[in-house]
Amino acid sequence: MTIAIIGAGVAGLSAAASLKAAGREVVLFDKGRGAGGRLSTRRAASPIGEVRFDHGAQFFTARDEGFRRLVNDLEKRGHVAKWMPRRVSLSKTDGFWTAAALQSDDDWYVGAPSMNSLVKAMAEGHEVRWGERATALSIREDGRYVQFDPSRWQGPFDAVILAVPAEQAKDLLAETNAELASDAAASETAPCWAAMLVFDRPLETGWDVAEVAGSPLGLAVRNSSKPGRGDEETFVLHATPEWTRANVDMAKDDVAAELSRLFCEMTGADTPLFAAAHRWLYAKTETPAASSFGWDERQRIGVIGDWRIAPRIEAAWQSGHALARVLTD
């Protein structure tokens, strides 16, 4: 019988790879039209042509030995590249923005030529059914079933693994498994408004990544400084969780205008040629769960994701790998 994994992001694909290597039959379902999720790449038409933005996760690390082996392999195959940006912290003192250099002991990696290249490479060789939004679970005598929009059930499955944000896992588990639903309900994920900007000339900022203090902007990234991103001068801005929560229902055009105004005030840049915004409702884990995965052996339902451990791409991989080891052992 087949194991169903709901969510074909890093966590779901990590679990699928380990299960498939152990001889299990696995099928993944994802509500998206293609690989990406928070590793998505946005394409946009601007006055200087089509541009691409990594508007979600900006980079990832590889501290875990198993994940590092995967990243090294993908780097050799051209799906992943190291990124060595100039990093600073920015703060405002007496009306002026000042920068302090930042360093990291970790290598930073990005998908190449875009962040979703990581997920696309991980999805190779797996059966992934895109455009499938799970809405309910059912435990029956012959196995587990999953309902997809609008009212279609698929199954039976030997096991079901939810690799979705905590808020979505909570809803799917509400009528099926109170303990796992409670785990998901206790985890909090911050939203994030992201803005994408295009300029007609390079900006002399002196940095590629700025962690901003004392502003609605929390992070500013020169998207075009990443390997393979093209010559256009592009930036991605992430608002703070506090500002995002206070303005979560603001119109996208208004968000783009406000965040680009703040950025131009901070850097002295002229008004961008293009500005757009995207709202991530589930962007960054603030309160992780108490374990790397959840698993109910009797019902054979599991939950995985970075929200179980920490807000890192690597943590999502670790969560999926950890549950798969339990199932294969």
Backbone torsions as a table, in degrees:
resi	resn	phi	psi	omega
1	MET	NA	156.8	-172.9
2	THR	-93.0	148.4	171.2
3	ILE	-96.9	127.7	178.7
4	ALA	-97.8	133.1	175.1
5	ILE	-117.9	121.5	-179.8
6	ILE	-95.6	107.9	-177.7
7	GLY	114.9	114.4	-177.1
8	ALA	-108.6	47.0	171.8
9	GLY	-93.2	-160.8	-176.4
10	VAL	-62.0	-42.8	-179.2
11	ALA	-63.8	-50.2	-178.8
12	GLY	-62.5	-41.6	-179.1
13	LEU	-72.3	-30.7	174.9
14	SER	-63.2	-47.7	177.7
15	ALA	-62.3	-42.8	-178.8
16	ALA	-61.1	-41.7	-178.8
17	ALA	-63.5	-44.0	-179.5
18	SER	-68.9	-39.9	179.4
19	LEU	-67.1	-42.3	-179.6
20	LYS	-66.0	-38.6	178.4
21	ALA	-63.0	-26.5	179.2
22	ALA	-90.5	6.2	175.5
23	GLY	92.2	8.0	179.1
24	ARG	-82.7	150.2	175.2
25	GLU	-91.9	126.7	-173.0
26	VAL	-132.1	139.8	170.3
27	VAL	-131.1	135.3	-179.7
28	LEU	-107.3	144.2	176.5
29	PHE	-123.4	138.0	-179.9
30	ASP	-144.1	139.0	-177.8
31	LYS	-73.1	-18.7	-178.4
32	GLY	-73.8	164.9	177.9
33	ARG	-81.9	-13.9	179.8
34	GLY	-170.6	-179.6	-175.1
35	ALA	-64.4	142.4	175.6
36	GLY	157.5	-79.0	-172.4
37	GLY	62.6	-130.7	178.7
38	ARG	-73.9	-3.2	172.1
39	LEU	-101.2	19.4	-177.0
40	SER	-67.3	157.1	173.6
41	THR	-117.4	128.6	179.3
42	ARG	-97.8	125.9	173.2
43	ARG	-98.6	138.9	-178.8
44	ALA	-145.5	146.6	175.5
45	ALA	-89.6	120.5	-179.6
46	SER	-118.7	171.1	178.1
47	PRO	-59.6	-17.9	178.9
48	ILE	-109.3	17.5	177.0
49	GLY	110.4	-175.5	-179.2
50	GLU	-71.3	136.0	177.9
51	VAL	-128.3	161.8	179.4
52	ARG	-126.5	144.0	-179.8
53	PHE	-130.3	135.7	164.6
54	ASP	-87.2	92.3	-170.1
55	HIS	-95.3	-1.6	176.7
56	GLY	-107.5	-120.2	177.4
57	ALA	-60.2	137.5	-173.9
58	GLN	-96.2	-26.1	-178.2
59	PHE	-165.5	175.9	172.8
60	PHE	-148.1	159.6	178.4
61	THR	-111.2	171.3	179.8
62	ALA	-139.8	72.5	179.7
63	ARG	-84.5	-35.4	-179.9
64	ASP	-71.5	135.0	-175.8
65	GLU	-60.2	-43.1	-179.9
66	GLY	-65.4	-44.3	179.2
67	PHE	-66.8	-34.8	179.3
68	ARG	-63.9	-37.3	176.7
69	ARG	-62.5	-43.0	177.5
70	LEU	-61.7	-47.0	-178.2
71	VAL	-63.0	-41.5	178.8
72	ASN	-61.8	-40.6	178.2
73	ASP	-64.9	-44.5	-179.7
74	LEU	-67.7	-31.3	176.7
75	GLU	-65.8	-41.9	178.4
76	LYS	-63.1	-33.0	-178.6
77	ARG	-86.7	-1.6	175.3
78	GLY	86.3	11.4	179.8
79	HIS	-91.1	-15.3	-176.3
80	VAL	-136.2	146.8	177.6
81	ALA	-142.0	149.6	173.7
82	LYS	-73.6	147.6	179.6
83	TRP	-129.3	125.8	-178.5
84	MET	-122.1	73.5	-177.1
85	PRO	-76.4	159.2	170.2
86	ARG	-81.5	119.9	-172.4
87	ARG	-113.8	140.6	176.6
88	VAL	-142.9	162.1	164.8
89	SER	-105.2	137.9	-179.3
90	LEU	-115.7	133.8	175.7
91	SER	-144.0	156.4	-176.5
92	LYS	-104.0	124.8	179.2
93	THR	-130.3	123.8	179.9
94	ASP	53.6	37.4	176.2
95	GLY	84.0	1.1	-179.0
96	PHE	-121.3	142.9	178.0
97	TRP	-84.9	129.4	178.1
98	THR	-121.3	146.2	-176.7
99	ALA	-115.2	142.3	174.0
100	ALA	-128.0	130.2	-176.1
101	ALA	-64.2	144.6	176.8
102	LEU	-119.9	148.0	177.4
103	GLN	-128.1	159.1	177.2
104	SER	-135.8	140.6	175.5
105	ASP	-80.1	-14.3	-178.3
106	ASP	-94.0	146.3	166.5
107	ASP	-72.8	139.8	175.6
108	TRP	-101.4	137.7	179.1
109	TYR	-124.1	153.7	172.8
110	VAL	-136.0	157.1	171.3
111	GLY	-68.2	150.9	-178.8
112	ALA	-130.9	126.2	7.8
113	PRO	-89.2	6.5	177.8
114	SER	-149.4	163.6	-173.8
115	MET	-59.7	-35.3	-177.5
116	ASN	-71.0	-5.8	175.8
117	SER	-61.4	-31.8	177.7
118	LEU	-61.4	-48.8	-177.6
119	VAL	-70.3	-38.9	178.0
120	LYS	-59.5	-42.8	179.8
121	ALA	-66.8	-41.0	179.5
122	MET	-66.1	-27.8	-176.9
123	ALA	-80.4	-12.5	-178.4
124	GLU	-60.2	132.1	177.6
125	GLY	87.0	-2.7	179.4
126	HIS	-106.1	151.7	173.3
127	GLU	-85.4	109.1	179.4
128	VAL	-119.9	125.0	178.5
129	ARG	-103.3	103.2	-177.1
130	TRP	-80.7	159.9	178.6
131	GLY	71.3	26.7	-178.9
132	GLU	-116.8	107.5	180.0
133	ARG	-97.2	114.5	179.3
134	ALA	-75.3	135.9	-178.2
135	THR	-122.6	-16.1	-179.0
136	ALA	-164.3	158.5	175.0
137	LEU	-120.3	153.6	177.1
138	SER	-144.8	133.0	175.9
139	ILE	-102.5	118.2	-178.7
140	ARG	-123.4	173.5	-176.4
141	GLU	-60.6	-34.5	-175.7
142	ASP	-95.6	3.4	177.7
143	GLY	144.9	-165.3	-178.1
144	ARG	-104.6	140.8	-179.9
145	TYR	-123.4	150.0	178.0
146	VAL	-123.6	132.5	177.7
147	GLN	-95.0	135.6	177.8
148	PHE	-120.6	156.6	179.0
149	ASP	-55.9	142.6	-6.8
150	PRO	-83.8	-36.9	-179.3
151	SER	-154.1	32.4	-174.1
152	ARG	-98.1	128.8	179.0
153	TRP	-99.9	142.1	174.8
154	GLN	-127.6	144.9	-178.2
155	GLY	151.4	-170.9	1.6
156	PRO	-79.5	152.7	176.6
157	PHE	-118.2	147.4	177.3
158	ASP	-70.7	-32.4	177.8
159	ALA	-154.0	156.4	176.2
160	VAL	-128.1	129.6	178.5
161	ILE	-117.6	125.1	178.1
162	LEU	-95.3	115.5	178.2
163	ALA	-116.4	61.8	-175.7
164	VAL	-131.2	166.0	176.6
165	PRO	-54.7	154.2	-175.8
166	ALA	-55.9	-40.9	-177.8
167	GLU	-62.2	-38.3	179.0
168	GLN	-75.4	-37.5	177.0
169	ALA	-61.8	-41.2	179.5
170	LYS	-57.6	-44.8	-178.9
171	ASP	-67.1	-40.7	-178.6
172	LEU	-68.7	-29.4	-176.1
173	LEU	-92.9	-7.0	-171.3
174	ALA	-54.7	-39.0	-177.0
175	GLU	-99.5	3.0	-172.1
176	THR	-119.4	-45.4	-174.1
177	ASN	-144.6	99.1	-174.3
178	ALA	-64.1	-35.8	-177.1
179	GLU	-68.4	-46.9	178.8
180	LEU	-68.3	-34.2	176.8
181	ALA	-65.0	-38.6	178.6
182	SER	-65.3	-39.9	175.1
183	ASP	-55.4	-47.8	-177.6
184	ALA	-67.2	-38.2	-179.3
185	ALA	-65.6	-29.0	-178.5
186	ALA	-78.0	-16.7	179.5
187	SER	-87.5	132.7	-179.0
188	GLU	-111.9	135.2	-179.9
189	THR	-122.4	129.0	-178.3
190	ALA	-82.4	143.1	173.3
191	PRO	-82.1	168.8	179.3
192	CYS	-154.0	125.7	168.8
193	TRP	-85.7	130.2	176.8
194	ALA	-115.7	140.3	175.3
195	ALA	-119.5	145.8	-179.1
196	MET	-122.6	124.9	-173.5
197	LEU	-124.1	146.0	173.9
198	VAL	-125.7	134.5	178.3
199	PHE	-119.2	156.1	-176.2
200	ASP	-85.5	-5.1	178.6
201	ARG	-153.9	158.8	178.4
202	PRO	-61.4	142.7	177.6
203	LEU	-97.2	135.2	-179.8
204	GLU	-89.7	72.2	-179.6
205	THR	-86.8	-29.9	-174.2
206	GLY	83.9	3.0	179.1
207	TRP	-148.3	162.3	176.1
208	ASP	-112.3	-27.8	178.0
209	VAL	-132.3	125.4	178.7
210	ALA	-124.5	123.7	170.5
211	GLU	-92.5	117.2	-167.7
212	VAL	-102.6	135.5	177.4
213	ALA	-114.6	146.9	176.0
214	GLY	71.4	30.7	-177.8
215	SER	-149.2	156.1	170.5
216	PRO	-60.6	-22.7	174.1
217	LEU	-79.9	130.7	177.1
218	GLY	-104.0	-29.3	-175.6
219	LEU	-149.9	137.7	174.5
220	ALA	-130.8	129.8	-174.3
221	VAL	-131.6	129.8	171.9
222	ARG	-77.5	96.7	-177.2
223	ASN	-58.1	-35.6	-176.8
224	SER	-73.8	-5.3	177.4
225	SER	-82.3	-9.2	-179.2
226	LYS	-80.4	150.4	-179.8
227	PRO	-57.9	132.1	172.9
228	GLY	77.8	14.7	-175.5
229	ARG	-91.2	-0.9	178.8
230	GLY	94.9	178.4	-175.1
231	ASP	-95.1	-12.1	-178.9
232	GLU	-65.2	142.9	179.1
233	GLU	-83.9	103.8	-175.9
234	THR	-125.3	144.7	177.6
235	PHE	-130.3	149.5	171.3
236	VAL	-119.9	131.7	179.6
237	LEU	-116.0	138.7	173.5
238	HIS	-117.3	125.2	175.5
239	ALA	-75.6	160.0	177.3
240	THR	-70.3	157.0	176.0
241	PRO	-58.6	-37.5	-178.6
242	GLU	-63.7	-46.7	-179.5
243	TRP	-67.3	-39.6	-179.8
244	THR	-62.7	-45.8	179.8
245	ARG	-60.9	-39.8	-178.8
246	ALA	-70.2	-21.4	-175.8
247	ASN	-127.8	29.6	-171.7
248	VAL	-62.3	-27.2	-178.3
249	ASP	-102.8	12.0	177.7
250	MET	-65.6	147.1	178.2
251	ALA	-63.3	144.0	-176.5
252	LYS	-57.9	-42.0	-179.2
253	ASP	-63.2	-37.4	179.7
254	ASP	-69.7	-37.8	177.2
255	VAL	-63.4	-47.1	180.0
256	ALA	-59.2	-41.6	-179.1
257	ALA	-66.5	-42.7	-177.6
258	GLU	-69.6	-45.2	-178.7
259	LEU	-68.7	-36.9	177.1
260	SER	-68.4	-34.5	176.4
261	ARG	-62.6	-45.2	178.7
262	LEU	-62.5	-40.0	179.5
263	PHE	-64.8	-44.3	-179.3
264	CYS	-66.9	-35.6	175.9
265	GLU	-64.8	-38.1	-177.7
266	MET	-72.6	-37.2	-172.6
267	THR	-104.5	-15.7	-174.4
268	GLY	80.7	12.0	-179.1
269	ALA	-73.8	153.3	172.6
270	ASP	-72.5	166.3	178.2
271	THR	-56.7	132.5	-178.3
272	PRO	-65.8	155.0	175.6
273	LEU	-69.1	-27.9	-175.3
274	PHE	-147.2	139.5	175.5
275	ALA	-146.8	133.1	177.3
276	ALA	-143.0	163.4	-178.1
277	ALA	-133.7	153.6	176.7
278	HIS	-139.0	137.3	179.8
279	ARG	-103.1	120.3	171.9
280	TRP	-97.9	110.8	179.6
281	LEU	-72.6	-31.3	-178.6
282	TYR	-125.5	87.9	-171.2
283	ALA	-103.9	-49.2	-170.9
284	LYS	-141.6	124.6	179.6
285	THR	-64.7	127.4	176.1
286	GLU	-103.6	-36.0	178.8
287	THR	-126.3	98.2	-178.5
288	PRO	-74.1	163.4	175.8
289	ALA	-73.2	173.6	-173.7
290	ALA	-86.6	-3.7	-178.6
291	SER	-146.3	165.7	-174.3
292	SER	-74.2	-16.1	176.4
293	PHE	-159.2	166.5	172.2
294	GLY	-119.0	141.5	-177.5
295	TRP	-151.6	130.0	174.3
296	ASP	-111.8	107.3	-175.3
297	GLU	-65.5	-37.5	-178.3
298	ARG	-65.6	-48.4	-179.1
299	GLN	-85.1	-15.9	-177.6
300	ARG	55.6	54.0	174.7
301	ILE	-125.5	134.1	-179.9
302	GLY	-129.4	160.2	176.1
303	VAL	-134.2	136.5	-179.5
304	ILE	-140.8	167.2	177.9
305	GLY	148.7	164.3	178.9
306	ASP	-62.8	-24.0	-179.7
307	TRP	-66.6	-12.6	175.2
308	ARG	-77.8	-23.5	-171.3
309	ILE	-123.9	-64.2	-174.5
310	ALA	-169.5	159.3	-177.3
311	PRO	-78.9	66.2	179.2
312	ARG	-136.7	145.6	175.3
313	ILE	-57.2	-42.2	179.9
314	GLU	-60.0	-37.1	179.9
315	ALA	-66.0	-35.1	176.6
316	ALA	-61.8	-44.0	177.9
317	TRP	-62.3	-45.0	-179.1
318	GLN	-60.7	-40.2	-179.2
319	SER	-63.4	-48.8	179.4
320	GLY	-63.5	-41.3	-179.9
321	HIS	-65.1	-39.7	-178.0
322	ALA	-64.5	-44.1	179.1
323	LEU	-67.5	-40.7	179.9
324	ALA	-60.3	-36.5	178.9
325	ARG	-63.4	-39.4	177.8
326	VAL	-63.4	-42.9	-178.5
327	LEU	-68.7	-37.6	-177.7
328	THR	-81.3	-29.3	175.7
329	ASP	-68.6	NA	NA
